[in-house]
Amino acid sequence: MPGAFPEDSLLELFIFETMQSLQQLEDSVLAGEQQDSLHPEDINLIFRIMHTIKGSAAVMGYVNISALAHVMEDLFFYLRDRPEAAYDSSDLSDLMLQGIDFIKLETVKIRSGDPADGDAAALAEELSAYLQLLKIRTETSEETDRRQHTEVQPAKEVKTGSAEPGRYRALLRFEEACQMENIRAFAVIHQLDETISCTFTYHPDDIIENPDSADVIRRDGFIIMLETAASGDSVADFLRNAPYVCELEFDKLHTAGDDVIETAVQLSGMDAERLSLADTPQDHTDRKPAGPAVRDKKSREAASPPAQQTMINVHVSKMDKLMDLIGELVIAEAMVTQNPDLAAVHGPLDNFAKAARHLRKISGEMQDVVMSLRMVPISATFHKMGRIVRDMTRKLEKEASLVIVGEETEVDKHIIEHLSDPLMHIVRNALDHGIEPPEERLAAGKPRSGTVTLEARHSGGEVIVMIRDDGKGLHRDKIIRRAAENGLLSRDERELSDREVYRLIFHPGFSTKDSISEFSGRGVGMDVVVKDLEKVGGTATIDSVPGAGSTVTLRIPLTLAIIDGMNVGVGSARFTLPTNSIVRSFKPEQQDLLTDPEGNEWIMVRGSCYPVIRLHNLTAAAVSASPVEQGILIMVEDDGRSLCLLADELLGQQQVVVKALPDYILNSAGSRPFSGCTLLGDGSISLILDIIRLTSSMNAVSGQ
């Protein structure tokens, strides 16, 4: 069956929707567990999600996912119909999260091209057993209530009736942005055939063979004519909850004739006026727009304007390609406006300057639009941490809650993909090392339950992400002692600031844990934070107050594709500095430079001493024989650490497109100070300096 629909787009759509639904499902389950019960809307949402996953997995042929989702759907179908059912939210959450993990793992296998061969039979049996237990509990409780009611009141006669078998017509309309309406329609009839005993036909009848049938369904709806002994309410309820159905018109028919398709076409209003159904009783009508049960196409269009599709799904590769093209446009603009041939032209170039300004304005607006398309809220990444907090507090026998602030903050999609692992490691570290057991917290005068807070906000061209906990904080002496044992101290401990000491926990192999556990003690984790952040130009700092908690602050750029840069020249070489790192620039004097016994150069600026790096020392191509007083010093800063870079001249500020370094530079020992390269307007290549790495490397020397 997986080969029945070989289209890559359909498989990608299945994976995307399943992963999105699973995250939404996990959030609802965790919220219900925290509230000790599920609200009716949460139960309905979980039921619909499981129904959707079951149907889409069945269509794709992933039987194990569909079978497990079916059992999970049955459980919430019962809870939806029996809101009085007594259940333990903790037990229910455990079972549901196990099911979510299984489906997520199978979906990851599918995305990787591996067979989805996991066996969930044992979990399905456990879910079925839990459902039976709920039924027994509920029936026992109802029987007890009935007996008590019978003892005080005479029994009343209850009239029952069976649903009258009949013939029905259903007109389904799908959500505007769902796409592939023919596949959605196939999923509906596939589940209808499995769920309800009936005979049916549908129109259009070539939904799989004819891709154009999606347009027909989008325009006129999907019609099902069926005959069944089931009640009309149960059939309508099933169709109403089908995936992506946003409108249902459902009628019981008392008309004669066997030509179902002809009747369907007439009722759809595509070629004929609306048939009179004044004498046709309606079992059930469920529709969002007001109006008669069936209208012809002309009257429907006259009554309301055609719906406009306001959102579409776009593959991320197309977004990346568009971003690359915008980058090439920025380079082309610089090559035109900074063309060396313009210097040979005598006289003013007013018309050219006017056209160049207009071109710069348009390219800037295009860049802003494309960047906004790539920006996604950080909320999904934050909410994933809720599961980690839940699982770890249970295993560590601690109590803690997760507080999220600023989840609407948007970050470039490429960067946010590199943020999940650092966040996970920091949250795990906070729960394992920071948050104390309940008894210890009570003894310290704290609330029994700890708090881990995730906060995000914009600050200039960066996003600040803060992870705070109200645990026991970091102990300077313990960190220094362990760092000395591992040979990590390069200076006297009395010269180190608290922030420098706390940064030692980011070293590979560092751990203050005396014993190895499932979560910590091996020195693996916090160093991964720095490595992952460096890949996207980010930094991490730690502040802590013993006994009050710790705060880890992550600073990450909004985007890596295009940056504002200052171009500087050193001999024939060119370097680019990010403008947001530049503090000031000034002309040095030879007598202002100081040299320490180790040969390092320093300069005094307004009473403070800063290390100096001569840019011509970074690469052999940047040879400069100019005296110091003919050069210029650019002071740069990152996270409170400053240094001065000596260049020959400032070439000007411009937007530059960040390109990856060539392999021959990446593989060389001299690649460390550079984060990428760019193409300048005159066709020359400029290396982009990594200010974060430069300031970090000078930290041990400067003592800042």
N, C-alpha and C positions, 0 to 999 in steps of 0.2 A: 503493500500500500504506500510506503513512503515515496515510491517512484511514480505514483499516479499523477502527481503534480510536480514536474521537474523544474518549474520556473524558479529561478533564484530569487526573484522578487517576492514570491509568495513565501518562501522559506525565511527570508530576511524579515518579512512582515510578521510571521509567526513568532520568530525569536524575539523581535523587538516588543511585540505586544505581550508576550508571555512574561518576559522579564519585568516590564512595567507593571503588569498586573500583580506579579508576585511581590514586588516592593510595596504596592498599595495594600495588598492582602496582609503582609507582615506588619505594616504600620497599624492596620485596624485591629489585628489580633493583639499586638502589644498594648495598644490603647485600651482595649477591653480588659486585659489582664490588670492594668494599673487601676482601672475603675471598678474592678471586682465583678463586672458584668458587662455584657454587650448590649448596647442600645439597639432598638429595633432597626434603625437605619443601618447600623453596622452589620447586623445579621443579614439584612437584604443585600447590602453591598458584597459581603463575602459570598453569599449564595450566587449572585450574578457573576462574580469573578470566577468561581469554580465552574459555573455553567459554561462560561465563555471558554475557559481553558479546556474543559472536557470536549466541547464541540470542535474547537480548532485543532486539538491534538488528534481527535478521531478522524477529521478530514485529512490531516497530514499523515495518518497511519501510525502514530506513536501510541500504541495500544497501552503500554504500561503507564504512561502519563494520563491518558484518558480514563483508564480503569480506576486509578487512585483518585483522580479529580471527581469521578462519579460518586465514589464512596464519601468523599468530603462534602460533595454537594448534597447527598442524601441526608447527612447529619444536619446541615444548616437548613435544608428544606423542612425537616422536622422541627427545628428550633423556631423557624419562621412561622409555622402553622401552630405551634404550641408554645407561645411566649411564657406560659406559666411553668414550663419544664424546669426542674431544678438541676443545675449543672455546676460543677466546680470550675471556675474560670481558669485556674492554674492548670488543672488536668487537661482541659480543653485546649488551652494554649500550647501545652507540650505536644499534644498530638498534631495540632495544626502546623506548628513550626517544623515538626519532623516531616510532615507532608510537603511543606514549602521547600525545605532543604532538598528533598528528593527531586522534586520537579525542577528546582533551580539547577541541581547537578546534572540532570538529564539534558536540560536546555543548553548548558555549557558544553556538554559532549556534542550535541547537535551542531552548535556553532563552530566547534573545533573540527567537525567532519568525522567524529567518532560515532560508532553505533550507540544509540540510546538503549542499552541492554540492562539497565538496573532492574532489580526485582523488588517490588513494593508489596508483595503478597502478604507478608507478615504484618506490615503497617496497616494495610487495608483491612485485615482481619481484626486488628486491634481497634481500628476506628468503627468497624461494624459492631464489635462487642460493646464498645462504649455507647453506641446508638441504642442497642438493645437494652443496656443498663438504664439509659435515660427513659426509655419507654416503660420499663418495669417500674421505675421510681414514680414516674408521672401517673401511670395507671393505678398504682397502689395508693397514691395520694388522692386521686380522684375518687377511687372506690371508698376511701375513708370519709371523704367529704360527702359522698352520696349517701352513705349509711347514716351519718350524722344528720343530714338534711331529711332523710326519710323518717328518723325517729321523732322529729318535731313537727313535720308537716305531712299531710296525706299525699300519697303518690298521685301524680298527674299523668294523664294519658299523653304520650308523645306520638305525634303523627309523623310517619316517615314516608318518603316517596323515592322512587328511583328515577334517575335521569332518563328522559325520553330520547331514544336514539333518533338521529336525524342527519340531515345533510347541511353542510355549512360552507360558507364562502369567507375567505380571509384575504384582505388586502394589506400587505406589509410595506412599510417604507423604512429605509435604513438611514442612519445618521449621515449627514452631508459629507463629513470628512473621512468616512470609513474606507472608501475605495474598494475596488474589486467586489462590487455588489453581487455579481453572479456567484462568486465563491461564498459570500455570506448567505445567499439564498440556498445554495447547495448544503451548507452546514445546517440550516434550519430544517430542510426536509429530511436530511440524514438523521438528525436527532428525533424528528417527529416520527419517523418510521420505527426507531428503536424504542421510543417512549410510550406511544399511544397506539393501540390496536385500531387501525383504520385503513381505508383505501382512499387514495387521493391522486389527483393530477394537478399540474401546475403550469403556469404561463408567465414568461416564456419557457418553453420546454427544452431549449437547447442551451441551458445556462453554462454547461461545461464546454461543449464543442464550439460555441460561438462567443468569442470575446466581446462582440458588440452587444450581447445581451445585457451586459452591465449598464450600458447607456439606456437601454429600454427600461430596465428596472429602476434606474435613477429617475427617469422621466415619468413613467406610468405606474411604478410600484410592482411588487411581486404578488401574484394571485395564486392562492391554493384553494382548490375545490375538494372537499373531503367528506366522506361518509363514515360515521363511527357510532358505536353504542355509548361512548363516553359522554359525559355531560358537556354542554357547550361552555360552561364556566371553566372547567378543567382544561379544555382545549385552548380557550382564549388566554387563560392564565399562562399556559406553556408558551404560546406564541409571543405573548407580551414580554416575557422574560428572556426571549431568544437574544443572542448577542447582536448588538448594534441596531436593534429594532427601536425606532423612535416614534412610530405611529402605527396603530392597528385599527382596521375597520373590520368588524366581525359580525356576520349575519347568519341566522338560521333560515334556510330556504324551504318553502313548501311548494316549489314549482315542479312541474313534471318535465320529463325529457331526459335523455341520457347523454346528449352531446355537451359534455362538460366544458370542453375547450371553447366551443361557440358561446356558451353561456358566460364563460369567464371573460371573453373578449368583449361581449356586450356590457357586462357589468363594469368592466374597466373604463368604459366611456371613450375608448380610442376611436371607434368608428360609428358609434350610435349614440342617440340620446339616452338619458338615464331611464332604465326600466322601472315601471311603477311597482313598488313593493308596499303599497299602502295596506294590502291585506296580508302582508307577510310579517308575522310576529318576530321580534328580534330577541334572541336569547341574551345577547351581550354585545355592547358596543363600547370600545375603548379607543379613544382617539385624543390627540392633543389639540388640534384645531377644532373649533366649533363648526357645525354645519351638518348637512345630511350625511347618511352613511355612505352613499356613493354619489359622486358627481362626475360629469363628463369632463374631458380635458379642457374644453373651451371655457366652461363655467368656472372650473378650478383656477384657470389662469386669470379670468376676469375678477374673481373674488380676491385674489391676493397676488402680489408680484412674485415672479419666480425666485426661489431661494438662491442666494449667492453663496458659493463655497468660499469661506473666509480663511481657511487654514488648509495647508497641504503638507504632506510628509516629503522631505527632501533627504536623499542619501548624503551622509556626511562626506563621502568622497567628492561629491559635486561641490559642497561648500569649500573643501580644501582646494579644489581646482580654481574656484572663483577667487579665493584668497590669494592664490599664487598669481593669478592674472592681475589682480589689483596691485600686488607687489611689483610685477613687471611694469605696470602703468606708472607707478611712482618712480621707478628707475628711469623709464623713458622720459618722463617729465623733467627729471633732473638733467638728463643728457641733452635735452633740448634747451632748457633755460640756462644751463651752465656750459654750453658748447664753447670750446676755445676759439672757434672761428668768429664768435661775436666780438672778441677783443680787437679784431682787425678792422671792424666797422667803425668809421669815424662819424661822429654826430650822434644825436639822441635817437633812441629806438622806442619812441612813445607807443606806437601801435603794437610793436612786439611785446613791450612790457605790459600793456593792457591785456593782450591775448594770453600772455603767460599767467597773469593774475587770475584770469577767468578759468584757465585750465587748472591751476592750482586749487581754486575753489571747488570745481567739479570733482576733481580726483579726491580731494579731502572729504567731500560729502559722500562719495561712493565708498571710501574707506570706512567712514563711520557707519554706514548702513550695513556693509558686509561684516564689520566687527560686531554689530548688534545682533546679526543673525547667528553668530557663533557663540554668543553669550547665553549661558544657561544658569538658572538659580542653583545656589549651593545647597538648597534644602534637601535634595535627594541624598547627597553625600552625608549630610548631618544626620538624617533620619536612619541611615544604615547603622549608626553608632548605637541606636536604641537597643538593637538586638545584642550587641556586644555587652552593653551594661547589664542587660537582663540575664544573659547566660553566665557572665563572670561573677556577678553578685551571688547567684545561686551556688556556684561551685566553690566560691571562697567563703560562703556563709556570711556575707556582708549585706548591708542595705544601702542602696544608693539610687538616686533618680537622675534623669537627664533633663537639663533645661537648655532650650535652643533659643538664641537671640539673633535676629538679622538673617533668617533663613532665605529671605528674598534677594539677598545680595547676589549679583551675577558675576560669573567668571568665565573666561574663555574655555570652551569645551576641552581643548587639548590639555590645558593646565589642570582642570578639575579632575581629569582622569589620573593625574599623578598625585592628587591630594588625598585620595581615599586611604592608601596604605599608611602614610605618615599620621593621619588622624587616628587610624585604628591602633597603631603602636602607642601613641600618646595617651589615648583613652584607656587602653589596657594597663599602661604603666601607672596611670593615676589611680585606677581601681586596685591594682595589686600592691603598689608601694605607698600610695597616698592615703586613700580612704581607710580608716581604722574599723575594726570590728565594732558592732553596736555597743558592747559592754565597755570597751575602751573609750568610745566617744562619750557615752553617758558619764563615765568617771571624769572626763576632761571638761564636763559642762557643755558639751555639744549636743545637738539633736541626734537622736538614735540613727537616723538615716542621713547619709552623706549626699552631696550634690556635685555633679559634674556639669559644668556649663560650657556650651559651645557658642561662640559669638563671632559674627562676621560683619565687616563694614568696609566701605571704600575709603581710601585715604590717598588723594592725588591719583597717580597712575598705578597704585597698588591696591591689593586687597589684604586687609589685616584679619587674620583668624586667630582667636584666642581660645585656649582650652584651660579652664580654671577648675580647681577642685578645692574643697574645704577640709582637706585631710591634715596629716601631721607635718607636711612640708618637707623640705630638704635640710639635711644636717651637714653644714660646712665641714666640720672636723672629720666626719665619717667619710665624706667624699675625698677629702685631701689624703686621709690615711690609705684608702683603697687606691687612689691615683699614684701615691708614692710606691705602694707595693707593685704596681704595674709599670713603674718607670715613666709616668706621663707628665711629671712636673719638670718644667724647663727653667723655672725661677723659684726663688724663695717663696714659700706659701704666704708670708706676710706681705708680699708685694702684689698678691693677687686680689682683685676685687671679688665681691660675692658673685657677680654675674659671670666672671671668668671661671670661678670654681664650679659653678653650676653647669657651665658649658662642657665641663669634662665628661659628663655622663653621655655626651654624644660621641665619644671616642669608641671605635670598634673594640669589642671585648670587655667594655667597662660594665660592672654591675656591683651594686652595694648589697645585693642579696647574699646571705650567708648559706642558703640552701637552694638547691635547684628544684623548681616546681614545674607544673604544666605550663605556667605562664611566664616565668622569669627565672633569672639566676644564671643563665648561660652567656650573658653579655651580648645577646643578639636582639636587635629591635630598635633602640634609640639611634644607633648609628645609621640605620636604614632611613630614618626621618631626614637626616641631613643629606644623604645621597640622593634621595628622591626629590628633595626640594632643589638641590643644585641643578638637577636636570632641567628645571623650568625657571632657573634664576631666582629661587627663593632662599630665605634665611630663617633660622629658628633661634630664639632666645628664651631664657628661663629666668623667672623671678620667683622668689619664695620667701615666706615668712615662717620660721619654725613654729609648729603648733597651729598655724592658721591656714596653711594650704600653699599651693603652687600655681603659677600661671605660665604656660608655654605660649609664646607669641610667634606666629608664622606670618612672614611677609612675602607675598607672591605677586608678580606683575599681572596686570590685567590681561596682557597678551604678549606673545613673543614674536609675532610676525613682523610688525612694523614699529619702530621706536623713534623718538626724537633724539638725535645725536649731535655731538659737537665734533667736527673733524679737525684733527691737528696733524701737523707735518713734522717729521724728524728726518732731516736729510731728504732722500728720495722716497722714504716710506710714509705711509698714511695710517693713522689710527683713529678710531671713533670711540668717544666716551658718551654713555647715556647722560643726557642733560639733567635728569632728575638726581644724579649723583654728584653734580658739580656744585661746590659751595661758592667759590670765587676764583679769579685768576689775577695774577700780578707779576710784575717784573722783579726778578731777584737781583741781588747784588752779590758779588763774589765774597765779600766780607761777611755776609749774612749766613753763609753755609758753614756748618760745623761738622767735624768728622770725629767719630768715637774711636776708641782703640781697636775695634774690629773692622774699621774701614767703612762703616755705615754713615751716610750723610744725613744731616738734620738741618732744620731751619726754624728760627724763632719767629713766630707770628703772634703779635699782640699778647706777649707774655707766655705763650704756650709753644712747646717744642714738637715738631712734626717730622716724621721720617720722609726722606726724599728718594724717589725712584727716577732714574734717568731712563726715559723710554727707549733711547737708542741701545740700551743694554738688553732689551727684551728679545731682539732679533738681530741677526747679523746684517739684515738688509737695511736697518735703520741706523746707518753710520752718520754721525754728526761731529763736525770739528768746530762748531760755533762756540764761542766763549759763553759762559753761563749768563752773563749780563745781557747777552743778545737774545737769549731764549725767554721762555715764559713758563711760570709755574701754575699748574691748575690744581687747586685743592679739591679733593673728592672725599666723600664721607659715606659710610654705610654702618647703620646700627651703632652710632656713636663713636666709631673708629674712623680716624681721618689720616690722610697722607697727602703728599704733594707730588705731582708728576711733572717732570721737566721735559718740555717739548721746544721745538724751534719756533713754531708759529701756530696761530689759530687760523684755520681755513674757512670757518663758518659753520653755521648750524643748519641742519636739514633733516627731513625724515629719511630714514634709511631702512631698507628691507634686510632683515636678518637671514643670512644664508648659512647652511652648515659648512663647517670647515672641511677642506679637502682631506682625503685619507692620509696623504703624506705629511700633513701638519698634525692631524690627530694622533698619528703614530709616533710623533717626535716628542722628545722630552720638553720642548719649548711651547707646547700647546696649552699648558695650564693657565696662563694669564688671559687667554682669549675665549670668548663665548661664541664667536662666529665671525663672519666676514660679510662685507657688503660691496656693492658696485657703485662708485661715485659717478657724478655727472660727466667727468672728463674721460670715463672709461677705465680709470685706475681702480685697483682693489684696496680696500681698507679693512684692517683687522679690528674687530670690536673688542674692546678691553672688558674683562670680567672684573668689575670693581669689587664684588663680594669676595672673590678669591684673593685679590691683591691686598685688600685690607685685612683679611683673615691671616694671610701669610706674614704680614708685618706686625700682627698683634703681639707675637712673642717677643719681637724686637722692641716695640714701642712701649710695652707695659701698660697700655690703655685698658 
